[in-house]
Amino acid sequence: MHSGHAQVAHHFPSVRAQFEAGKLGMWIFLATEILLFGGLFCAYAVYRANHPEVFIYAHRYLDKVLGGINTAVLILSSFTMAWAVRAAQLSQSQRLVRLLAATIACGFVFLGIKYVEYEHKWKEGLLWGKRFKPTHQERVVEKDVPPPRPLTDVNPEERSTLPLPAPPPAGLARPEESTPVGGVVPKNVQIFFSVYFLMTGLHGLHVIAGMIVLTWMLWRARQGEFSAAYFTPVDLAGLYWHLVDLIWIYLFPLLYLIH
């Protein structure tokens, strides 16, 4: 028999039945998202295995501090989202509104920091595929070519003919970390940035989608639609947001901290 609750669809007998069905549907959707990113992680593993020198070298162009701040921001947003779900379960409408707003604000902070990173890569020409045109000049060699001989092994007459080490990219990394010995870099560095922009860009789109959903939840919360009797949309939106946070927790060490 139908419960008669205003928020229960006609084909569900009760709020509980609708909640369980909705949660099952959300878990199935999240499984498809995991499969999507799982494929990207597999692609990352393949390229990383075949071009380790590229990934070890190119990750130094990423700002670990900004990446760490974004990680902390998303962890904080997961906390505020979980608290928002609890507030909805306790019929704390005003607290729910504030916590949803805080979660959305964390999303804006994350996207703002990511914009700063993207802008820097764009200006430096550190992009994907044929768009990879770094503004700094470095000598690119094949990965199987041995590094140049140390100057101590070269006759004094020959030293003047050896190429000088390339200067490190300004503002990208510390001098001692930015350029290998002899100023040479591995070939096909653009592979790393193709993977980087694909994975972080797709994740960013998911962050934007999550913020749109949370904004809808915020509007409905301000209308007083959620309470202990009905909080299913907030709970499901929280599950999606936690997945977005979890994916970044994997992306951050893989892209920024790899050695």
C-alpha positions as CSV (number, residue, x, y, z in Angstrom):
1,M,0.0,0.0,0.0
2,H,1.3,3.5,-0.8
3,S,2.5,5.5,2.1
4,G,0.9,8.7,1.0
5,H,4.1,10.8,1.6
6,A,4.4,13.7,-0.9
7,Q,7.9,12.7,-1.9
8,V,7.2,9.1,-2.6
9,A,6.7,8.1,-6.2
10,H,3.5,6.2,-6.9
11,H,5.3,2.9,-7.7
12,F,7.0,2.7,-4.3
13,P,5.0,1.4,-1.3
14,S,7.0,3.5,1.3
15,V,9.8,6.0,1.8
16,R,12.1,3.2,2.9
17,A,11.5,1.2,-0.3
18,Q,12.2,4.3,-2.4
19,F,15.4,5.0,-0.4
20,E,16.7,1.5,-0.9
21,A,15.9,1.5,-4.6
22,G,17.5,4.9,-5.1
23,K,20.6,3.9,-3.2
24,L,21.0,0.7,-5.2
25,G,20.7,2.7,-8.4
26,M,23.3,5.1,-7.2
27,W,25.8,2.3,-6.3
28,I,25.3,0.9,-9.8
29,F,26.0,4.3,-11.3
30,L,29.1,4.7,-9.2
31,A,30.3,1.3,-10.4
32,T,30.2,2.5,-14.0
33,E,32.2,5.6,-12.9
34,I,34.8,3.3,-11.3
35,L,35.0,1.3,-14.5
36,L,35.5,4.5,-16.5
37,F,38.3,5.8,-14.3
38,G,39.6,2.2,-13.9
39,G,40.3,2.2,-17.7
40,L,42.2,5.4,-17.3
41,F,44.2,4.0,-14.5
42,C,45.1,1.0,-16.6
43,A,46.2,3.3,-19.4
44,Y,48.3,5.2,-16.9
45,A,49.9,1.9,-15.8
46,V,50.7,0.9,-19.3
47,Y,52.3,4.2,-20.3
48,R,54.1,4.3,-17.0
49,A,55.5,0.8,-17.5
50,N,56.7,1.6,-21.0
51,H,58.0,5.1,-20.4
52,P,59.1,5.3,-16.8
53,E,61.7,7.9,-17.5
54,V,59.1,10.2,-19.0
55,F,56.8,10.0,-15.9
56,I,59.7,10.3,-13.4
57,Y,61.0,13.4,-15.2
58,A,57.7,15.2,-16.1
59,H,56.0,14.9,-12.7
60,R,58.5,17.5,-11.5
61,Y,56.6,20.1,-13.5
62,L,53.6,19.7,-11.3
63,D,53.2,21.8,-8.2
64,K,53.0,19.4,-5.2
65,V,52.0,22.2,-2.8
66,L,48.9,23.2,-4.9
67,G,48.1,19.5,-5.4
68,G,48.4,18.9,-1.6
69,I,46.1,21.9,-0.9
70,N,43.5,20.6,-3.3
71,T,43.7,17.2,-1.6
72,A,43.1,18.8,1.8
73,V,40.2,20.9,0.3
74,L,38.5,17.8,-1.1
75,I,38.9,15.8,2.2
76,L,37.4,18.8,4.0
77,S,34.5,18.8,1.5
78,S,33.9,15.1,2.2
79,F,33.6,15.9,5.9
80,T,31.1,18.8,5.3
81,M,29.1,16.6,2.9
82,A,28.9,13.7,5.4
83,W,27.9,16.2,8.1
84,A,25.2,17.6,5.7
85,V,23.7,14.2,5.3
86,R,23.6,13.8,9.0
87,A,22.0,17.2,9.4
88,A,19.3,16.1,6.9
89,Q,18.7,12.9,8.9
90,L,18.2,15.0,12.1
91,S,15.9,17.6,10.4
92,Q,18.4,20.3,11.0
93,S,17.5,22.5,8.0
94,Q,19.6,25.5,8.7
95,R,22.7,23.5,9.4
96,L,22.1,21.4,6.2
97,V,22.0,24.6,4.2
98,R,25.2,25.9,5.7
99,L,27.0,22.6,5.2
100,L,25.9,22.2,1.6
101,A,27.1,25.8,0.9
102,A,30.5,24.9,2.5
103,T,30.8,21.8,0.4
104,I,30.1,23.9,-2.8
105,A,32.6,26.5,-1.7
106,C,35.3,23.8,-1.3
107,G,34.5,22.7,-4.9
108,F,35.1,26.3,-6.1
109,V,38.4,26.5,-4.2
110,F,39.5,23.2,-5.8
111,L,38.6,24.4,-9.3
112,G,40.3,27.7,-8.7
113,I,43.5,26.1,-7.8
114,K,43.2,23.7,-10.7
115,Y,42.7,26.7,-13.0
116,V,46.0,28.2,-11.7
117,E,47.8,25.0,-12.5
118,Y,46.3,24.7,-16.0
119,E,47.0,28.3,-16.8
120,H,50.7,27.8,-15.9
121,K,50.9,24.7,-18.0
122,W,49.3,26.5,-20.9
123,K,51.7,29.4,-20.7
124,E,54.7,27.1,-20.5
125,G,53.5,25.0,-23.5
126,L,53.3,21.9,-21.4
127,L,50.3,20.4,-23.1
128,W,49.2,17.2,-24.8
129,G,50.3,15.7,-28.1
130,K,51.4,18.1,-30.8
131,R,50.4,21.0,-28.6
132,F,53.5,20.2,-26.4
133,K,55.7,23.1,-27.1
134,P,57.7,24.0,-24.0
135,T,58.8,27.6,-23.9
136,H,62.1,26.6,-22.4
137,Q,64.7,25.0,-24.6
138,E,66.1,21.6,-23.6
139,R,67.9,18.9,-25.6
140,V,65.7,15.8,-26.1
141,V,67.3,12.4,-26.5
142,E,66.1,8.9,-26.9
143,K,65.8,6.9,-23.7
144,D,68.4,4.3,-24.7
145,V,71.1,6.9,-25.5
146,P,73.7,7.0,-22.7
147,P,74.1,10.3,-20.8
148,P,77.1,12.5,-21.7
149,R,80.4,11.8,-20.1
150,P,81.3,13.8,-17.0
151,L,83.6,16.7,-17.6
152,T,86.2,15.0,-15.4
153,D,86.5,12.3,-18.1
154,V,87.0,14.7,-21.0
155,N,90.2,16.2,-22.1
156,P,90.6,19.9,-21.5
157,E,90.7,20.6,-25.2
158,E,87.3,18.9,-25.7
159,R,85.4,20.6,-22.9
160,S,84.8,23.8,-24.9
161,T,82.9,21.8,-27.5
162,L,80.5,20.1,-25.1
163,P,76.9,21.4,-24.8
164,L,76.1,23.3,-21.7
165,P,73.3,22.1,-19.4
166,A,70.0,23.6,-20.3
167,P,68.6,26.1,-17.8
168,P,65.7,24.9,-15.6
169,P,62.2,26.0,-16.5
170,A,61.4,29.2,-14.5
171,G,59.0,28.7,-11.7
172,L,58.4,25.0,-12.3
173,A,60.8,23.2,-10.1
174,R,63.9,23.7,-8.0
175,P,67.1,23.8,-10.2
176,E,68.5,20.7,-8.8
177,E,65.4,18.7,-9.7
178,S,64.2,20.2,-13.0
179,T,66.9,19.0,-15.4
180,P,68.8,15.7,-15.6
181,V,72.6,15.6,-15.8
182,G,73.8,17.2,-19.0
183,G,70.5,19.1,-19.6
184,V,68.9,16.2,-21.5
185,V,65.3,15.1,-21.2
186,P,63.6,11.9,-22.2
187,K,61.7,11.8,-25.5
188,N,57.9,12.0,-25.7
189,V,57.4,14.0,-22.5
190,Q,54.0,15.0,-24.0
191,I,52.7,11.5,-23.1
192,F,52.7,12.4,-19.5
193,F,50.9,15.6,-20.0
194,S,48.3,13.9,-22.2
195,V,47.6,11.5,-19.4
196,Y,47.7,14.3,-16.9
197,F,45.1,16.5,-18.7
198,L,42.9,13.6,-19.6
199,M,42.6,12.3,-16.0
200,T,42.5,15.6,-14.1
201,G,40.3,17.2,-16.8
202,L,37.7,14.4,-16.6
203,H,37.9,14.5,-12.8
204,G,37.3,18.3,-12.9
205,L,34.2,17.7,-15.0
206,H,32.9,15.4,-12.3
207,V,33.6,18.0,-9.7
208,I,31.6,20.6,-11.7
209,A,28.7,18.0,-12.1
210,G,28.8,17.4,-8.4
211,M,28.6,21.1,-7.6
212,I,25.6,21.5,-9.9
213,V,23.8,18.6,-8.1
214,L,24.7,20.1,-4.7
215,T,23.5,23.5,-5.7
216,W,20.2,21.8,-6.6
217,M,20.2,20.2,-3.2
218,L,20.9,23.5,-1.5
219,W,18.0,25.2,-3.3
220,R,15.6,22.4,-2.2
221,A,17.0,22.5,1.3
222,R,16.2,26.2,1.5
223,Q,12.6,25.2,0.6
224,G,12.5,22.9,3.5
225,E,12.1,19.7,1.5
226,F,14.4,17.5,3.5
227,S,13.9,16.1,7.0
228,A,14.3,12.9,9.0
229,A,11.3,11.6,7.0
230,Y,12.9,12.3,3.6
231,F,16.6,12.9,2.9
232,T,17.2,10.5,0.0
233,P,18.5,13.0,-2.6
234,V,21.0,14.5,-0.1
235,D,22.3,11.0,0.8
236,L,22.7,10.0,-2.9
237,A,24.4,13.3,-3.8
238,G,26.8,12.7,-0.9
239,L,27.8,9.2,-2.3
240,Y,28.6,10.8,-5.6
241,W,30.7,13.6,-4.0
242,H,32.7,11.1,-1.9
243,L,33.5,9.1,-5.1
244,V,34.8,12.3,-6.7
245,D,37.0,13.0,-3.6
246,L,38.2,9.4,-3.6
247,I,39.3,9.5,-7.2
248,W,41.4,12.6,-6.6
249,I,43.1,10.9,-3.6
250,Y,44.4,8.3,-6.1
251,L,45.3,10.8,-8.8
252,F,47.3,13.1,-6.5
253,P,50.1,10.6,-5.6
254,L,50.1,8.9,-9.0
255,L,50.7,12.2,-10.9
256,Y,52.3,14.5,-8.4
257,L,54.4,12.3,-6.1
258,I,55.6,9.5,-8.3
259,H,59.3,8.6,-8.2
